[in-house]
Amino acid sequence: MPRDITVHFDDRALEVMARLQVSTGLSLEQVFRDAIGFYEWARAQVESGKAIATVDHEENAVREYILPFSSDRSTH
């Protein structure tokens, strides 16, 4: 059963969400669902010892992204 939540965002986050809605043509609800799905996938990758990275084929470069997935947030 769906449940409602209240979340507060600053202006920058609201601008990002608006751009994502326009660029994807998705509802705000679907943008959130996709973001949560990606976060869940990325966290599972990191927890299994893998890295999250981008590949720039033009520059033949790979850049690893360090995401804040520590379960101990007090160290960050």
OpenMM code with the backbone's topology and positions (N, CA, C; nanometers):
from openmm import Vec3, app, unit

residues = "MET PRO ARG ASP ILE THR VAL HIS PHE ASP ASP ARG ALA LEU GLU VAL MET ALA ARG LEU GLN VAL SER THR GLY LEU SER LEU GLU GLN VAL PHE ARG ASP ALA ILE GLY PHE TYR GLU TRP ALA ARG ALA GLN VAL GLU SER GLY LYS ALA ILE ALA THR VAL ASP HIS GLU GLU ASN ALA VAL ARG GLU TYR ILE LEU PRO PHE SER SER ASP ARG SER THR HIS".split()
positions = [
    Vec3(0.0834, -0.1178, 0.0000),
    Vec3(0.0000, 0.0000, 0.0000),
    Vec3(0.0885, 0.1251, 0.0000),
    Vec3(0.0674, 0.2169, -0.0923),
    Vec3(0.1493, 0.3396, -0.0968),
    Vec3(0.1312, 0.4234, 0.0287),
    Vec3(0.2415, 0.4892, 0.0681),
    Vec3(0.2386, 0.5796, 0.1834),
    Vec3(0.2996, 0.7120, 0.1428),
    Vec3(0.2513, 0.8183, 0.2002),
    Vec3(0.3041, 0.9520, 0.1738),
    Vec3(0.4153, 0.9833, 0.2719),
    Vec3(0.5154, 1.0583, 0.2227),
    Vec3(0.6222, 1.1081, 0.3080),
    Vec3(0.6410, 1.2565, 0.2794),
    Vec3(0.6988, 1.3266, 0.3737),
    Vec3(0.7313, 1.4676, 0.3549),
    Vec3(0.8820, 1.4810, 0.3592),
    Vec3(0.9370, 1.5472, 0.2571),
    Vec3(1.0808, 1.5671, 0.2480),
    Vec3(1.1052, 1.7148, 0.2177),
    Vec3(1.2043, 1.7725, 0.2821),
    Vec3(1.2383, 1.9130, 0.2595),
    Vec3(1.3681, 1.9204, 0.1794),
    Vec3(1.3681, 2.0018, 0.0719),
    Vec3(1.4841, 2.0182, -0.0142),
    Vec3(1.5204, 2.1646, -0.0247),
    Vec3(1.6502, 2.1917, -0.0441),
    Vec3(1.6922, 2.3287, -0.0683),
    Vec3(1.6664, 2.3630, -0.2157),
    Vec3(1.6877, 2.4903, -0.2509),
    Vec3(1.6583, 2.5363, -0.3876),
    Vec3(1.7377, 2.4602, -0.4931),
    Vec3(1.8632, 2.4300, -0.4640),
    Vec3(1.9459, 2.3591, -0.5615),
    Vec3(1.8887, 2.2214, -0.5924),
    Vec3(1.8494, 2.1494, -0.4889),
    Vec3(1.7926, 2.0163, -0.5092),
    Vec3(1.6626, 2.0241, -0.5879),
    Vec3(1.5808, 2.1237, -0.5609),
    Vec3(1.4565, 2.1407, -0.6354),
    Vec3(1.4837, 2.1702, -0.7821),
    Vec3(1.5877, 2.2489, -0.8104),
    Vec3(1.6256, 2.2775, -0.9491),
    Vec3(1.6719, 2.1510, -1.0199),
    Vec3(1.7505, 2.0688, -0.9513),
    Vec3(1.7970, 1.9428, -1.0089),
    Vec3(1.6781, 1.8533, -1.0414),
    Vec3(1.5851, 1.8421, -0.9486),
    Vec3(1.4678, 1.7575, -0.9721),
    Vec3(1.3855, 1.8087, -1.0895),
    Vec3(1.3698, 1.9397, -1.1002),
    Vec3(1.2941, 1.9969, -1.2115),
    Vec3(1.3636, 1.9678, -1.3448),
    Vec3(1.4975, 1.9809, -1.3480),
    Vec3(1.5719, 1.9497, -1.4718),
    Vec3(1.5572, 1.8029, -1.5092),
    Vec3(1.5631, 1.7147, -1.4079),
    Vec3(1.5476, 1.5715, -1.4354),
    Vec3(1.4084, 1.5405, -1.4895),
    Vec3(1.3073, 1.6052, -1.4357),
    Vec3(1.1722, 1.5841, -1.4862),
    Vec3(1.1623, 1.6258, -1.6323),
    Vec3(1.2173, 1.7423, -1.6656),
    Vec3(1.2113, 1.7917, -1.8028),
    Vec3(1.2925, 1.7030, -1.8961),
    Vec3(1.4148, 1.6691, -1.8565),
    Vec3(1.5024, 1.5934, -1.9467),
    Vec3(1.4568, 1.4494, -1.9658),
    Vec3(1.3878, 1.3921, -1.8672),
    Vec3(1.3429, 1.2537, -1.8799),
    Vec3(1.1980, 1.2419, -1.9220),
    Vec3(1.1199, 1.3468, -1.9005),
    Vec3(0.9771, 1.3409, -1.9289),
    Vec3(0.9014, 1.2574, -1.8269),
    Vec3(0.9644, 1.2323, -1.7116),
    Vec3(0.9031, 1.1496, -1.6084),
    Vec3(0.8361, 1.2349, -1.5018),
    Vec3(0.7461, 1.1745, -1.4284),
    Vec3(0.6850, 1.2417, -1.3143),
    Vec3(0.7884, 1.2520, -1.2023),
    Vec3(0.7643, 1.3418, -1.1093),
    Vec3(0.8539, 1.3550, -0.9951),
    Vec3(0.8597, 1.2235, -0.9179),
    Vec3(0.7472, 1.1577, -0.9057),
    Vec3(0.7431, 1.0283, -0.8368),
    Vec3(0.8349, 0.9268, -0.9047),
    Vec3(0.8338, 0.9218, -1.0388),
    Vec3(0.9185, 0.8258, -1.1092),
    Vec3(1.0662, 0.8653, -1.1018),
    Vec3(1.0954, 0.9955, -1.1020),
    Vec3(1.2342, 1.0403, -1.0842),
    Vec3(1.2869, 0.9902, -0.9503),
    Vec3(1.2075, 1.0031, -0.8443),
    Vec3(1.2478, 0.9537, -0.7124),
    Vec3(1.2653, 0.8024, -0.7133),
    Vec3(1.1720, 0.7312, -0.7735),
    Vec3(1.1834, 0.5852, -0.7780),
    Vec3(1.3103, 0.5422, -0.8510),
    Vec3(1.3377, 0.6069, -0.9643),
    Vec3(1.4593, 0.5737, -1.0396),
    Vec3(1.5844, 0.6053, -0.9583),
    Vec3(1.5844, 0.7197, -0.8898),
    Vec3(1.6999, 0.7582, -0.8082),
    Vec3(1.7225, 0.6581, -0.6953),
    Vec3(1.6162, 0.6158, -0.6315),
    Vec3(1.6286, 0.5181, -0.5236),
    Vec3(1.6784, 0.3851, -0.5792),
    Vec3(1.6273, 0.3452, -0.6950),
    Vec3(1.6731, 0.2212, -0.7576),
    Vec3(1.8205, 0.2260, -0.7931),
    Vec3(1.8658, 0.3401, -0.8474),
    Vec3(2.0068, 0.3544, -0.8816),
    Vec3(2.0928, 0.3521, -0.7558),
    Vec3(2.0503, 0.4211, -0.6528),
    Vec3(2.1253, 0.4254, -0.5267),
    Vec3(2.1371, 0.2848, -0.4674),
    Vec3(2.0278, 0.2110, -0.4704),
    Vec3(2.0295, 0.0748, -0.4179),
    Vec3(2.1277, -0.0121, -0.4972),
    Vec3(2.1251, -0.0011, -0.6302),
    Vec3(2.2161, -0.0781, -0.7158),
    Vec3(2.3619, -0.0376, -0.6894),
    Vec3(2.3891, 0.0929, -0.6848),
    Vec3(2.5255, 0.1411, -0.6649),
    Vec3(2.5791, 0.0970, -0.5294),
    Vec3(2.4966, 0.1055, -0.4288),
    Vec3(2.5399, 0.0625, -0.2955),
    Vec3(2.5720, -0.0862, -0.2940),
    Vec3(2.4906, -0.1673, -0.3583),
    Vec3(2.5159, -0.3116, -0.3653),
    Vec3(2.6475, -0.3398, -0.4376),
    Vec3(2.6778, -0.2633, -0.5420),
    Vec3(2.8034, -0.2822, -0.6141),
    Vec3(2.9221, -0.2547, -0.5232),
    Vec3(2.9184, -0.1419, -0.4531),
    Vec3(3.0279, -0.1030, -0.3644),
    Vec3(3.0419, -0.2044, -0.2507),
    Vec3(2.9299, -0.2465, -0.1937),
    Vec3(2.9358, -0.3413, -0.0823),
    Vec3(2.9897, -0.4777, -0.1255),
    Vec3(2.9790, -0.5099, -0.2546),
    Vec3(3.0325, -0.6379, -0.3025),
    Vec3(3.1755, -0.6246, -0.3550),
    Vec3(3.2379, -0.5076, -0.3282),
    Vec3(3.3778, -0.4891, -0.3639),
    Vec3(3.4012, -0.4299, -0.5016),
    Vec3(3.2957, -0.3890, -0.5693),
    Vec3(3.3099, -0.3292, -0.7024),
    Vec3(3.3203, -0.1780, -0.6917),
    Vec3(3.3590, -0.1145, -0.8020),
    Vec3(3.3709, 0.0312, -0.8069),
    Vec3(3.2652, 0.0872, -0.9019),
    Vec3(3.2226, 0.2088, -0.8756),
    Vec3(3.1337, 0.2822, -0.9651),
    Vec3(3.2229, 0.3791, -1.0419),
    Vec3(3.2178, 0.3738, -1.1751),
    Vec3(3.3103, 0.4546, -1.2547),
    Vec3(3.2444, 0.5002, -1.3842),
    Vec3(3.3047, 0.6008, -1.4461),
    Vec3(3.2655, 0.6425, -1.5804),
    Vec3(3.3832, 0.6170, -1.6734),
    Vec3(3.3507, 0.5958, -1.7997),
    Vec3(3.4536, 0.5745, -1.9009),
    Vec3(3.4396, 0.6845, -2.0051),
    Vec3(3.5474, 0.7593, -2.0281),
    Vec3(3.5515, 0.8619, -2.1323),
    Vec3(3.6263, 0.8006, -2.2501),
    Vec3(3.5529, 0.7565, -2.3497),
    Vec3(3.6135, 0.6880, -2.4634),
    Vec3(3.6999, 0.7812, -2.5480),
    Vec3(3.6641, 0.9093, -2.5555),
    Vec3(3.7427, 1.0050, -2.6333),
    Vec3(3.8801, 1.0272, -2.5719),
    Vec3(3.8861, 1.0352, -2.4378),
    Vec3(4.0131, 1.0592, -2.3693),
    Vec3(4.0757, 0.9310, -2.3169),
    Vec3(4.0104, 0.8177, -2.3409),
    Vec3(4.0588, 0.6881, -2.2940),
    Vec3(4.0899, 0.6939, -2.1442),
    Vec3(3.9916, 0.7428, -2.0678),
    Vec3(4.0112, 0.7611, -1.9238),
    Vec3(3.8958, 0.6996, -1.8466),
    Vec3(3.9277, 0.6501, -1.7283),
    Vec3(3.8280, 0.5957, -1.6367),
    Vec3(3.8366, 0.6746, -1.5076),
    Vec3(3.7221, 0.7136, -1.4553),
    Vec3(3.7192, 0.7875, -1.3287),
    Vec3(3.6282, 0.7133, -1.2326),
    Vec3(3.6843, 0.6733, -1.1203),
    Vec3(3.6066, 0.6049, -1.0177),
    Vec3(3.5363, 0.7081, -0.9304),
    Vec3(3.4135, 0.6787, -0.8930),
    Vec3(3.3371, 0.7663, -0.8058),
    Vec3(3.3265, 0.7046, -0.6678),
    Vec3(3.3624, 0.7817, -0.5683),
    Vec3(3.3530, 0.7379, -0.4298),
    Vec3(3.2216, 0.7927, -0.3760),
    Vec3(3.1331, 0.7021, -0.3401),
    Vec3(3.0022, 0.7430, -0.2922),
    Vec3(2.9941, 0.7224, -0.1413),
    Vec3(2.9187, 0.8051, -0.0725),
    Vec3(2.9122, 0.7972, 0.0746),
    Vec3(2.8242, 0.6831, 0.1231),
    Vec3(2.8750, 0.5613, 0.1155),
    Vec3(2.7967, 0.4456, 0.1520),
    Vec3(2.8357, 0.3838, 0.2855),
    Vec3(2.9162, 0.4492, 0.3626),
    Vec3(2.9577, 0.3923, 0.4893),
    Vec3(2.8385, 0.3778, 0.5822),
    Vec3(2.8298, 0.2634, 0.6488),
    Vec3(2.7220, 0.2465, 0.7468),
    Vec3(2.7536, 0.3243, 0.8742),
    Vec3(2.8799, 0.3635, 0.8913),
    Vec3(2.9196, 0.4433, 1.0075),
    Vec3(2.9340, 0.5886, 0.9637),
    Vec3(2.8254, 0.6624, 0.9629),
    Vec3(2.8249, 0.8012, 0.9152),
    Vec3(2.9062, 0.8946, 1.0043),
    Vec3(2.9396, 0.8529, 1.1245),
    Vec3(3.0129, 0.9408, 1.2164),
    Vec3(3.1549, 0.9662, 1.1690),
    Vec3(3.2052, 0.8858, 1.0757),
    Vec3(3.3420, 0.9058, 1.0272),
    Vec3(3.3469, 0.9943, 0.9043),
    Vec3(3.2318, 1.0437, 0.8584),
    Vec3(3.2270, 1.1254, 0.7356),
    Vec3(3.1896, 1.2675, 0.7657),
] * unit.nanometer
topology = app.Topology()
chain = topology.addChain("A")
for resn in residues:
    res = topology.addResidue(resn, chain)
    for name in ("N", "CA", "C"):
        topology.addAtom(name, app.Element.getBySymbol(name[0]), res)
